[in-house]
Amino acid sequence: MASRVRDTTGPFVPSPEQAFHALLHATLADGRPSLEQVRQLAQTAQAIGAPAVDYADPVTAAAVLDDFLDRHDYRSAYALQAPGAGNRVGRGRRLGRSTR
């Protein structure tokens, strides 16, 4: 929250850039975004100078989020994965158990 700003009523809130990327993260975590979410992301991205990409594409949107996280040396609480990526490791594999 180093780049936080004060709300008009006094409390600290995330900067517009932080708020955009939090919204992007939440949208990706929920799965395929709705048209309204895509429109909101595109408008907010334009307002803060974020890349003008297709936010309906989860791979492209995740790349924008990954770039932001890398630039600020942040880590996501969990890995986001594009639908159909197929490289998700199940609990049994993580624990070293046989999956057969």
N, CA, C and O atoms as CSV, one atom per row, in Angstrom:
chain,resi,resn,atom,element,x,y,z
A,1,MET,N,N,0.819,-1.196,0.000
A,1,MET,CA,C,0.000,0.000,0.000
A,1,MET,C,C,0.865,1.262,0.000
A,1,MET,O,O,0.408,2.331,0.405
A,2,ALA,N,N,2.092,1.139,-0.447
A,2,ALA,CA,C,2.974,2.297,-0.495
A,2,ALA,C,C,2.415,3.399,-1.386
A,2,ALA,O,O,2.692,4.576,-1.160
A,3,SER,N,N,1.634,3.030,-2.392
A,3,SER,CA,C,1.093,4.033,-3.307
A,3,SER,C,C,-0.361,4.370,-3.002
A,3,SER,O,O,-1.086,4.864,-3.866
A,4,ARG,N,N,-0.783,4.104,-1.773
A,4,ARG,CA,C,-2.167,4.390,-1.395
A,4,ARG,C,C,-2.440,5.889,-1.474
A,4,ARG,O,O,-1.518,6.706,-1.463
A,5,VAL,N,N,-3.697,6.225,-1.553
A,5,VAL,CA,C,-4.120,7.620,-1.584
A,5,VAL,C,C,-5.254,7.785,-0.579
A,5,VAL,O,O,-5.854,6.804,-0.138
A,6,ARG,N,N,-5.537,9.022,-0.225
A,6,ARG,CA,C,-6.649,9.266,0.696
A,6,ARG,C,C,-7.945,9.431,-0.074
A,6,ARG,O,O,-7.996,10.104,-1.103
A,7,ASP,N,N,-8.982,8.806,0.441
A,7,ASP,CA,C,-10.330,8.965,-0.103
A,7,ASP,C,C,-10.821,10.357,0.286
A,7,ASP,O,O,-10.252,10.992,1.173
A,8,THR,N,N,-11.861,10.824,-0.368
A,8,THR,CA,C,-12.399,12.155,-0.059
A,8,THR,C,C,-12.918,12.231,1.370
A,8,THR,O,O,-13.029,13.320,1.933
A,9,THR,N,N,-13.238,11.083,1.961
A,9,THR,CA,C,-13.732,11.083,3.343
A,9,THR,C,C,-12.622,10.845,4.356
A,9,THR,O,O,-12.886,10.836,5.558
A,10,GLY,N,N,-11.367,10.650,3.896
A,10,GLY,CA,C,-10.246,10.559,4.812
A,10,GLY,C,C,-9.451,9.270,4.844
A,10,GLY,O,O,-8.226,9.337,4.942
A,11,PRO,N,N,-10.074,8.087,4.766
A,11,PRO,CA,C,-9.269,6.871,4.894
A,11,PRO,C,C,-8.396,6.617,3.667
A,11,PRO,O,O,-8.671,7.105,2.571
A,12,PHE,N,N,-7.334,5.838,3.886
A,12,PHE,CA,C,-6.475,5.453,2.778
A,12,PHE,C,C,-7.166,4.396,1.925
A,12,PHE,O,O,-7.852,3.516,2.444
A,13,VAL,N,N,-6.980,4.491,0.627
A,13,VAL,CA,C,-7.517,3.523,-0.331
A,13,VAL,C,C,-6.410,3.212,-1.340
A,13,VAL,O,O,-5.450,3.974,-1.456
A,14,PRO,N,N,-6.534,2.108,-2.067
A,14,PRO,CA,C,-5.522,1.815,-3.093
A,14,PRO,C,C,-5.513,2.900,-4.170
A,14,PRO,O,O,-6.529,3.544,-4.436
A,15,SER,N,N,-4.347,3.085,-4.780
A,15,SER,CA,C,-4.245,4.014,-5.910
A,15,SER,C,C,-5.080,3.470,-7.060
A,15,SER,O,O,-5.428,2.289,-7.055
A,16,PRO,N,N,-5.411,4.303,-8.050
A,16,PRO,CA,C,-6.171,3.799,-9.200
A,16,PRO,C,C,-5.483,2.613,-9.890
A,16,PRO,O,O,-6.152,1.673,-10.318
A,17,GLU,N,N,-4.160,2.656,-9.998
A,17,GLU,CA,C,-3.432,1.539,-10.615
A,17,GLU,C,C,-3.581,0.269,-9.776
A,17,GLU,O,O,-3.825,-0.810,-10.316
A,18,GLN,N,N,-3.434,0.400,-8.457
A,18,GLN,CA,C,-3.590,-0.760,-7.568
A,18,GLN,C,C,-5.015,-1.300,-7.637
A,18,GLN,O,O,-5.215,-2.514,-7.687
A,19,ALA,N,N,-5.998,-0.418,-7.638
A,19,ALA,CA,C,-7.399,-0.837,-7.686
A,19,ALA,C,C,-7.703,-1.556,-9.004
A,19,ALA,O,O,-8.433,-2.547,-9.014
A,20,PHE,N,N,-7.148,-1.060,-10.117
A,20,PHE,CA,C,-7.357,-1.713,-11.409
A,20,PHE,C,C,-6.811,-3.135,-11.391
A,20,PHE,O,O,-7.484,-4.070,-11.827
A,21,HIS,N,N,-5.598,-3.297,-10.891
A,21,HIS,CA,C,-4.993,-4.629,-10.900
A,21,HIS,C,C,-5.655,-5.561,-9.887
A,21,HIS,O,O,-5.670,-6.774,-10.092
A,22,ALA,N,N,-6.195,-5.025,-8.816
A,22,ALA,CA,C,-6.976,-5.855,-7.886
A,22,ALA,C,C,-8.256,-6.339,-8.573
A,22,ALA,O,O,-8.650,-7.495,-8.425
A,23,LEU,N,N,-8.898,-5.445,-9.323
A,23,LEU,CA,C,-10.088,-5.826,-10.083
A,23,LEU,C,C,-9.740,-6.861,-11.150
A,23,LEU,O,O,-10.488,-7.816,-11.356
A,24,LEU,N,N,-8.624,-6.677,-11.817
A,24,LEU,CA,C,-8.180,-7.622,-12.835
A,24,LEU,C,C,-7.925,-8.995,-12.204
A,24,LEU,O,O,-8.328,-10.019,-12.754
A,25,HIS,N,N,-7.269,-9.009,-11.072
A,25,HIS,CA,C,-7.002,-10.267,-10.367
A,25,HIS,C,C,-8.304,-10.960,-9.979
A,25,HIS,O,O,-8.451,-12.164,-10.188
A,26,ALA,N,N,-9.242,-10.215,-9.419
A,26,ALA,CA,C,-10.523,-10.798,-9.005
A,26,ALA,C,C,-11.293,-11.332,-10.207
A,26,ALA,O,O,-11.920,-12.389,-10.126
A,27,THR,N,N,-11.248,-10.610,-11.313
A,27,THR,CA,C,-11.942,-11.041,-12.527
A,27,THR,C,C,-11.343,-12.335,-13.060
A,27,THR,O,O,-12.076,-13.244,-13.449
A,28,LEU,N,N,-10.019,-12.425,-13.082
A,28,LEU,CA,C,-9.361,-13.641,-13.558
A,28,LEU,C,C,-9.612,-14.812,-12.612
A,28,LEU,O,O,-9.780,-15.948,-13.057
A,29,ALA,N,N,-9.638,-14.543,-11.323
A,29,ALA,CA,C,-9.860,-15.608,-10.345
A,29,ALA,C,C,-11.271,-16.169,-10.435
A,29,ALA,O,O,-11.493,-17.340,-10.129
A,30,ASP,N,N,-12.229,-15.341,-10.853
A,30,ASP,CA,C,-13.616,-15.789,-10.981
A,30,ASP,C,C,-13.847,-16.645,-12.219
A,30,ASP,O,O,-14.875,-17.315,-12.320
A,31,GLY,N,N,-12.931,-16.636,-13.142
A,31,GLY,CA,C,-13.108,-17.395,-14.384
A,31,GLY,C,C,-13.316,-16.464,-15.549
A,31,GLY,O,O,-12.814,-15.340,-15.549
A,32,ARG,N,N,-14.043,-16.914,-16.531
A,32,ARG,CA,C,-14.260,-16.098,-17.730
A,32,ARG,C,C,-15.035,-14.836,-17.374
A,32,ARG,O,O,-16.113,-14.913,-16.784
A,33,PRO,N,N,-14.483,-13.658,-17.735
A,33,PRO,CA,C,-15.146,-12.399,-17.370
A,33,PRO,C,C,-16.408,-12.146,-18.181
A,33,PRO,O,O,-16.527,-12.581,-19.327
A,34,SER,N,N,-17.349,-11.433,-17.565
A,34,SER,CA,C,-18.562,-11.036,-18.271
A,34,SER,C,C,-18.231,-9.862,-19.195
A,34,SER,O,O,-17.172,-9.247,-19.076
A,35,LEU,N,N,-19.136,-9.566,-20.102
A,35,LEU,CA,C,-18.930,-8.416,-20.995
A,35,LEU,C,C,-18.833,-7.116,-20.203
A,35,LEU,O,O,-18.056,-6.229,-20.554
A,36,GLU,N,N,-19.614,-7.004,-19.145
A,36,GLU,CA,C,-19.565,-5.806,-18.298
A,36,GLU,C,C,-18.198,-5.670,-17.623
A,36,GLU,O,O,-17.647,-4.571,-17.547
A,37,GLN,N,N,-17.658,-6.776,-17.139
A,37,GLN,CA,C,-16.345,-6.734,-16.506
A,37,GLN,C,C,-15.264,-6.349,-17.513
A,37,GLN,O,O,-14.366,-5.569,-17.196
A,38,VAL,N,N,-15.350,-6.891,-18.714
A,38,VAL,CA,C,-14.380,-6.566,-19.761
A,38,VAL,C,C,-14.456,-5.084,-20.102
A,38,VAL,O,O,-13.428,-4.423,-20.249
A,39,ARG,N,N,-15.671,-4.561,-20.227
A,39,ARG,CA,C,-15.853,-3.140,-20.526
A,39,ARG,C,C,-15.274,-2.275,-19.407
A,39,ARG,O,O,-14.593,-1.284,-19.671
A,40,GLN,N,N,-15.548,-2.654,-18.159
A,40,GLN,CA,C,-15.039,-1.897,-17.010
A,40,GLN,C,C,-13.512,-1.944,-16.962
A,40,GLN,O,O,-12.869,-0.931,-16.690
A,41,LEU,N,N,-12.934,-3.108,-17.223
A,41,LEU,CA,C,-11.473,-3.223,-17.240
A,41,LEU,C,C,-10.870,-2.358,-18.339
A,41,LEU,O,O,-9.878,-1.666,-18.107
A,42,ALA,N,N,-11.456,-2.390,-19.528
A,42,ALA,CA,C,-10.923,-1.609,-20.645
A,42,ALA,C,C,-10.997,-0.107,-20.362
A,42,ALA,O,O,-10.052,0.627,-20.650
A,43,GLN,N,N,-12.112,0.346,-19.801
A,43,GLN,CA,C,-12.256,1.775,-19.477
A,43,GLN,C,C,-11.272,2.192,-18.393
A,43,GLN,O,O,-10.637,3.241,-18.494
A,44,THR,N,N,-11.149,1.378,-17.368
A,44,THR,CA,C,-10.236,1.697,-16.271
A,44,THR,C,C,-8.794,1.661,-16.758
A,44,THR,O,O,-7.987,2.508,-16.372
A,45,ALA,N,N,-8.462,0.686,-17.604
A,45,ALA,CA,C,-7.107,0.590,-18.154
A,45,ALA,C,C,-6.756,1.853,-18.928
A,45,ALA,O,O,-5.654,2.386,-18.795
A,46,GLN,N,N,-7.692,2.325,-19.731
A,46,GLN,CA,C,-7.448,3.538,-20.508
A,46,GLN,C,C,-7.236,4.737,-19.577
A,46,GLN,O,O,-6.366,5.572,-19.824
A,47,ALA,N,N,-8.025,4.816,-18.522
A,47,ALA,CA,C,-7.934,5.956,-17.599
A,47,ALA,C,C,-6.602,5.994,-16.855
A,47,ALA,O,O,-6.106,7.078,-16.547
A,48,ILE,N,N,-6.008,4.828,-16.559
A,48,ILE,CA,C,-4.755,4.816,-15.792
A,48,ILE,C,C,-3.527,4.600,-16.665
A,48,ILE,O,O,-2.402,4.619,-16.166
A,49,GLY,N,N,-3.733,4.393,-17.967
A,49,GLY,CA,C,-2.612,4.201,-18.878
A,49,GLY,C,C,-2.094,2.769,-18.918
A,49,GLY,O,O,-0.949,2.538,-19.307
A,50,ALA,N,N,-2.916,1.810,-18.523
A,50,ALA,CA,C,-2.540,0.392,-18.617
A,50,ALA,C,C,-2.646,-0.036,-20.082
A,50,ALA,O,O,-3.282,0.648,-20.884
A,51,PRO,N,N,-2.029,-1.154,-20.428
A,51,PRO,CA,C,-2.071,-1.605,-21.827
A,51,PRO,C,C,-3.491,-1.767,-22.361
A,51,PRO,O,O,-4.377,-2.257,-21.660
A,52,ALA,N,N,-3.693,-1.353,-23.597
A,52,ALA,CA,C,-4.988,-1.501,-24.263
A,52,ALA,C,C,-4.986,-2.852,-24.967
A,52,ALA,O,O,-4.638,-2.955,-26.143
A,53,VAL,N,N,-5.379,-3.880,-24.231
A,53,VAL,CA,C,-5.407,-5.247,-24.761
A,53,VAL,C,C,-6.822,-5.799,-24.642
A,53,VAL,O,O,-7.713,-5.149,-24.096
A,54,ASP,N,N,-7.010,-6.992,-25.154
A,54,ASP,CA,C,-8.307,-7.662,-25.057
A,54,ASP,C,C,-8.422,-8.325,-23.683
A,54,ASP,O,O,-7.888,-9.413,-23.469
A,55,TYR,N,N,-9.114,-7.671,-22.760
A,55,TYR,CA,C,-9.252,-8.202,-21.399
A,55,TYR,C,C,-10.241,-9.360,-21.329
A,55,TYR,O,O,-10.404,-9.965,-20.269
A,56,ALA,N,N,-10.901,-9.680,-22.436
A,56,ALA,CA,C,-11.759,-10.865,-22.488
A,56,ALA,C,C,-10.916,-12.132,-22.639
A,56,ALA,O,O,-11.373,-13.232,-22.326
A,57,ASP,N,N,-9.691,-11.967,-23.119
A,57,ASP,CA,C,-8.774,-13.100,-23.272
A,57,ASP,C,C,-8.018,-13.300,-21.960
A,57,ASP,O,O,-7.194,-12.461,-21.595
A,58,PRO,N,N,-8.284,-14.400,-21.242
A,58,PRO,CA,C,-7.658,-14.588,-19.937
A,58,PRO,C,C,-6.138,-14.686,-19.993
A,58,PRO,O,O,-5.468,-14.303,-19.034
A,59,VAL,N,N,-5.584,-15.184,-21.081
A,59,VAL,CA,C,-4.129,-15.300,-21.184
A,59,VAL,C,C,-3.503,-13.910,-21.295
A,59,VAL,O,O,-2.514,-13.615,-20.624
A,60,THR,N,N,-4.077,-13.065,-22.138
A,60,THR,CA,C,-3.572,-11.701,-22.298
A,60,THR,C,C,-3.751,-10.899,-21.014
A,60,THR,O,O,-2.839,-10.192,-20.587
A,61,ALA,N,N,-4.928,-11.010,-20.399
A,61,ALA,CA,C,-5.192,-10.286,-19.153
A,61,ALA,C,C,-4.249,-10.744,-18.049
A,61,ALA,O,O,-3.756,-9.925,-17.274
A,62,ALA,N,N,-3.996,-12.045,-17.974
A,62,ALA,CA,C,-3.067,-12.567,-16.956
A,62,ALA,C,C,-1.652,-12.062,-17.197
A,62,ALA,O,O,-0.906,-11.845,-16.242
A,63,ALA,N,N,-1.266,-11.868,-18.462
A,63,ALA,CA,C,0.061,-11.333,-18.769
A,63,ALA,C,C,0.195,-9.897,-18.272
A,63,ALA,O,O,1.251,-9.510,-17.772
A,64,VAL,N,N,-0.867,-9.106,-18.405
A,64,VAL,CA,C,-0.858,-7.731,-17.886
A,64,VAL,C,C,-0.704,-7.754,-16.364
A,64,VAL,O,O,0.082,-6.990,-15.803
A,65,LEU,N,N,-1.451,-8.626,-15.708
A,65,LEU,CA,C,-1.368,-8.738,-14.252
A,65,LEU,C,C,0.014,-9.227,-13.823
A,65,LEU,O,O,0.591,-8.691,-12.877
A,66,ASP,N,N,0.548,-10.236,-14.504
A,66,ASP,CA,C,1.880,-10.757,-14.169
A,66,ASP,C,C,2.948,-9.678,-14.307
A,66,ASP,O,O,3.852,-9.587,-13.476
A,67,ASP,N,N,2.846,-8.862,-15.354
A,67,ASP,CA,C,3.807,-7.777,-15.550
A,67,ASP,C,C,3.745,-6.792,-14.386
A,67,ASP,O,O,4.779,-6.368,-13.869
A,68,PHE,N,N,2.530,-6.429,-13.977
A,68,PHE,CA,C,2.360,-5.518,-12.846
A,68,PHE,C,C,2.954,-6.120,-11.573
A,68,PHE,O,O,3.683,-5.446,-10.846
A,69,LEU,N,N,2.641,-7.387,-11.307
A,69,LEU,CA,C,3.152,-8.043,-10.099
A,69,LEU,C,C,4.674,-8.107,-10.120
A,69,LEU,O,O,5.315,-7.875,-9.094
A,70,ASP,N,N,5.263,-8.418,-11.275
A,70,ASP,CA,C,6.724,-8.484,-11.390
A,70,ASP,C,C,7.371,-7.116,-11.190
A,70,ASP,O,O,8.385,-7.001,-10.502
A,71,ARG,N,N,6.785,-6.083,-11.791
A,71,ARG,CA,C,7.356,-4.735,-11.662
A,71,ARG,C,C,7.390,-4.256,-10.223
A,71,ARG,O,O,8.285,-3.507,-9.831
A,72,HIS,N,N,6.413,-4.690,-9.437
A,72,HIS,CA,C,6.327,-4.246,-8.046
A,72,HIS,C,C,6.818,-5.292,-7.059
A,72,HIS,O,O,6.696,-5.123,-5.846
A,73,ASP,N,N,7.374,-6.374,-7.588
A,73,ASP,CA,C,7.887,-7.475,-6.769
A,73,ASP,C,C,6.815,-8.029,-5.835
A,73,ASP,O,O,7.094,-8.357,-4.682
A,74,TYR,N,N,5.589,-8.129,-6.343
A,74,TYR,CA,C,4.475,-8.715,-5.601
A,74,TYR,C,C,4.342,-10.182,-5.983
A,74,TYR,O,O,4.834,-10.616,-7.025
A,75,ARG,N,N,3.685,-10.919,-5.141
A,75,ARG,CA,C,3.374,-12.317,-5.428
A,75,ARG,C,C,1.883,-12.521,-5.242
A,75,ARG,O,O,1.283,-11.979,-4.314
A,76,SER,N,N,1.288,-13.305,-6.127
A,76,SER,CA,C,-0.119,-13.622,-6.001
A,76,SER,C,C,-0.282,-14.683,-4.922
A,76,SER,O,O,0.599,-15.519,-4.721
A,77,ALA,N,N,-1.420,-14.642,-4.228
A,77,ALA,CA,C,-1.689,-15.629,-3.190
A,77,ALA,C,C,-1.883,-17.012,-3.784
A,77,ALA,O,O,-1.674,-18.014,-3.101
A,78,TYR,N,N,-2.273,-17.078,-5.028
A,78,TYR,CA,C,-2.444,-18.349,-5.721
A,78,TYR,C,C,-2.222,-18.130,-7.200
A,78,TYR,O,O,-2.406,-17.028,-7.716
A,79,ALA,N,N,-1.828,-19.182,-7.868
A,79,ALA,CA,C,-1.543,-19.072,-9.298
A,79,ALA,C,C,-2.841,-19.028,-10.090
A,79,ALA,O,O,-3.737,-19.847,-9.883
A,80,LEU,N,N,-2.932,-18.077,-10.984
A,80,LEU,CA,C,-4.075,-18.015,-11.886
A,80,LEU,C,C,-3.736,-18.822,-13.124
A,80,LEU,O,O,-2.590,-18.835,-13.573
A,81,GLN,N,N,-4.711,-19.479,-13.661
A,81,GLN,CA,C,-4.471,-20.345,-14.796
A,81,GLN,C,C,-5.530,-20.105,-15.860
A,81,GLN,O,O,-6.718,-20.000,-15.558
A,82,ALA,N,N,-5.091,-20.022,-17.089
A,82,ALA,CA,C,-6.030,-19.862,-18.190
A,82,ALA,C,C,-6.855,-21.132,-18.324
A,82,ALA,O,O,-6.331,-22.229,-18.133
A,83,PRO,N,N,-8.137,-21.004,-18.650
A,83,PRO,CA,C,-8.964,-22.184,-18.840
A,83,PRO,C,C,-8.372,-23.112,-19.896
A,83,PRO,O,O,-7.949,-22.664,-20.961
A,84,GLY,N,N,-8.348,-24.392,-19.594
A,84,GLY,CA,C,-7.845,-25.377,-20.538
A,84,GLY,C,C,-6.338,-25.484,-20.597
A,84,GLY,O,O,-5.805,-26.156,-21.480
A,85,ALA,N,N,-5.625,-24.829,-19.666
A,85,ALA,CA,C,-4.162,-24.888,-19.703
A,85,ALA,C,C,-3.660,-26.297,-19.443
A,85,ALA,O,O,-2.641,-26.703,-20.001
A,86,GLY,N,N,-4.367,-27.054,-18.596
A,86,GLY,CA,C,-4.073,-28.459,-18.413
A,86,GLY,C,C,-2.831,-28.799,-17.623
A,86,GLY,O,O,-2.480,-29.975,-17.532
A,87,ASN,N,N,-2.148,-27.827,-17.046
A,87,ASN,CA,C,-0.937,-28.153,-16.297
A,87,ASN,C,C,-1.138,-28.031,-14.789
A,87,ASN,O,O,-0.178,-27.851,-14.040
A,88,ARG,N,N,-2.354,-28.127,-14.366
A,88,ARG,CA,C,-2.666,-28.009,-12.948
A,88,ARG,C,C,-2.296,-29.309,-12.241
A,88,ARG,O,O,-2.677,-30.395,-12.678
A,89,VAL,N,N,-1.566,-29.188,-11.168
A,89,VAL,CA,C,-1.136,-30.349,-10.409
A,89,VAL,C,C,-2.159,-30.600,-9.310
A,89,VAL,O,O,-2.465,-29.712,-8.514
A,90,GLY,N,N,-2.679,-31.813,-9.276
A,90,GLY,CA,C,-3.669,-32.170,-8.264
A,90,GLY,C,C,-3.056,-32.365,-6.894
A,90,GLY,O,O,-1.836,-32.450,-6.754
A,91,ARG,N,N,-3.907,-32.437,-5.886
A,91,ARG,CA,C,-3.453,-32.576,-4.507
A,91,ARG,C,C,-2.622,-33.836,-4.315
A,91,ARG,O,O,-1.622,-33.812,-3.596
A,92,GLY,N,N,-3.018,-34.931,-4.944
A,92,GLY,CA,C,-2.267,-36.174,-4.822
A,92,GLY,C,C,-0.848,-36.049,-5.331
A,92,GLY,O,O,0.079,-36.566,-4.707
A,93,ARG,N,N,-0.658,-35.374,-6.451
A,93,ARG,CA,C,0.693,-35.169,-6.993
A,93,ARG,C,C,1.506,-34.255,-6.097
A,93,ARG,O,O,2.698,-34.486,-5.894
A,94,ARG,N,N,0.866,-33.206,-5.551
A,94,ARG,CA,C,1.596,-32.299,-4.662
A,94,ARG,C,C,2.089,-33.031,-3.429
A,94,ARG,O,O,3.157,-32.716,-2.903
A,95,LEU,N,N,1.320,-34.007,-2.962
A,95,LEU,CA,C,1.693,-34.751,-1.767
A,95,LEU,C,C,2.589,-35.947,-2.096
A,95,LEU,O,O,2.989,-36.690,-1.200
A,96,GLY,N,N,2.896,-36.126,-3.347
A,96,GLY,CA,C,3.789,-37.207,-3.742
A,96,GLY,C,C,3.087,-38.557,-3.849
A,96,GLY,O,O,3.753,-39.590,-3.896
A,97,ARG,N,N,1.782,-38.568,-3.888
A,97,ARG,CA,C,1.046,-39.827,-3.990
A,97,ARG,C,C,0.872,-40.233,-5.441
A,97,ARG,O,O,0.907,-39.411,-6.357
A,98,SER,N,N,0.690,-41.497,-5.607
A,98,SER,CA,C,0.387,-42.004,-6.940
A,98,SER,C,C,-1.024,-41.576,-7.318
A,98,SER,O,O,-1.924,-41.575,-6.479
A,99,THR,N,N,-1.213,-41.212,-8.585
A,99,THR,CA,C,-2.546,-40.786,-9.028
A,99,THR,C,C,-3.319,-41.934,-9.645
A,99,THR,O,O,-4.414,-41.721,-10.166
A,100,ARG,N,N,-2.782,-43.147,-9.603
A,100,ARG,CA,C,-3.468,-44.305,-10.181
A,100,ARG,C,C,-4.239,-45.065,-9.158
A,100,ARG,O,O,-4.874,-46.069,-9.482
